[in-house]
Amino acid sequence: MTTMQNTTTFMLSKEIEMLMAERARLLRVAGAAAQFVAVTEGRGLPEEVATEAEILAESVNALPEDTLKDALVSISSEVPTTTP
């Protein structure tokens, strides 16, 4: 491999690492949002936040199923579980 190819490979590797780290952070955000939507009673929200809550719920519902599962898994160790 030439020096140019080594540099290009290194730069692509770093870019992929950055994208994967960003994906992990975004999955945590999506997972927290999904959990929030799941436990929030929309009718009980103040009128000032109803539009934003609806946008959030629609955005979460628009996620592909695999992405949503990954998002929920990413926060599963942090979400307190309740047992009956």
C-alpha positions as CSV (number, residue, x, y, z in Angstrom):
1,M,0.0,0.0,0.0
2,T,1.1,3.5,-0.7
3,T,1.3,6.2,1.8
4,M,-1.8,7.9,0.2
5,Q,-3.7,4.6,0.5
6,N,-2.7,4.2,4.2
7,T,-3.7,7.8,4.9
8,T,-7.1,7.3,3.2
9,T,-7.7,4.0,5.0
10,F,-6.8,5.6,8.3
11,M,-9.1,8.6,7.7
12,L,-12.0,6.3,6.6
13,S,-11.5,4.2,9.7
14,K,-11.6,7.3,12.0
15,E,-14.7,8.6,10.2
16,I,-16.5,5.2,10.6
17,E,-15.6,5.2,14.4
18,M,-17.0,8.8,14.7
19,L,-20.2,7.7,12.9
20,M,-20.6,4.7,15.0
21,A,-20.2,6.7,18.2
22,E,-22.7,9.2,16.9
23,R,-25.1,6.4,16.1
24,A,-24.8,5.1,19.6
25,R,-25.6,8.5,21.1
26,L,-28.6,9.0,18.8
27,L,-29.9,5.5,19.7
28,R,-29.8,6.5,23.4
29,V,-31.8,9.6,22.6
30,A,-34.3,7.7,20.5
31,G,-34.5,5.0,23.2
32,A,-35.1,7.6,25.9
33,A,-37.7,9.3,23.7
34,A,-39.5,6.1,23.0
35,Q,-39.6,5.2,26.7
36,F,-40.9,8.7,27.5
37,V,-43.6,8.4,24.9
38,A,-44.6,5.0,26.2
39,V,-45.1,6.1,29.7
40,T,-46.5,9.6,29.1
41,E,-50.3,10.1,29.1
42,G,-50.8,12.6,26.3
43,R,-54.1,14.0,27.6
44,G,-52.4,15.0,30.8
45,L,-49.8,17.2,29.2
46,P,-49.9,21.0,29.4
47,E,-51.3,22.5,26.2
48,E,-48.0,24.3,25.7
49,V,-46.1,21.1,25.0
50,A,-48.8,19.1,23.3
51,T,-47.5,19.9,19.8
52,E,-43.9,18.9,20.7
53,A,-45.1,15.7,22.4
54,E,-47.1,14.8,19.3
55,I,-44.1,15.4,17.0
56,L,-41.9,13.3,19.3
57,A,-44.5,10.5,19.4
58,E,-44.8,10.6,15.6
59,S,-41.0,10.6,15.1
60,V,-40.6,7.6,17.4
61,N,-43.4,5.7,15.7
62,A,-41.8,6.4,12.3
63,L,-38.5,4.7,13.3
64,P,-37.9,1.3,11.6
65,E,-38.6,-1.5,14.0
66,D,-35.0,-2.7,14.1
67,T,-33.8,0.8,14.9
68,L,-36.4,1.2,17.7
69,K,-35.4,-2.2,19.2
70,D,-31.7,-1.1,19.1
71,A,-32.6,2.2,20.7
72,L,-34.5,0.5,23.5
73,V,-31.7,-2.0,24.1
74,S,-29.3,0.9,24.3
75,I,-31.1,2.3,27.4
76,S,-32.4,-1.0,28.9
77,S,-29.7,-1.2,31.5
78,E,-30.5,2.4,32.6
79,V,-34.3,2.3,32.7
80,P,-35.6,1.2,36.1
81,T,-38.0,-1.7,35.9
82,T,-41.0,-2.0,38.1
83,T,-42.1,-5.4,39.3
84,P,-45.6,-6.1,40.5
